[in-house]
Amino acid sequence: MDLNQIKKIIDKEGGKVIIVENDQPILVISKIEGEHQQKMSFDKNKQETQKVFDQKKEISQSTELLAKEELPTEELTVEDLPF
């Protein structure tokens, strides 16, 4: 069976074709539309979500560090103003 016959089967029947050699599956062929395209889209969305999560985590950590910094405890007076 050549590749063109396999393509026709997939176009007509949809789904996947599994190539078997020595009673073991060695290759799965499917159209890029459908399942694979959805998986690629899901993986991309997952990566983008992870980036946003990492950025928010970094901002949160920076905010915590800034909050921990000690500020001067003495009060400022009018004499402290530069004029």
Residue pairs with C-beta under 8 A, 6 or more apart in sequence:
6 17
6 29
9 17
10 16
10 17
10 29
10 30
10 31
11 31
14 31
14 34
15 30
16 28
16 29
16 30
17 28
17 29
17 30
18 25
18 27
18 28
18 29
19 25
19 26
19 27
19 28
19 29
20 26
30 36
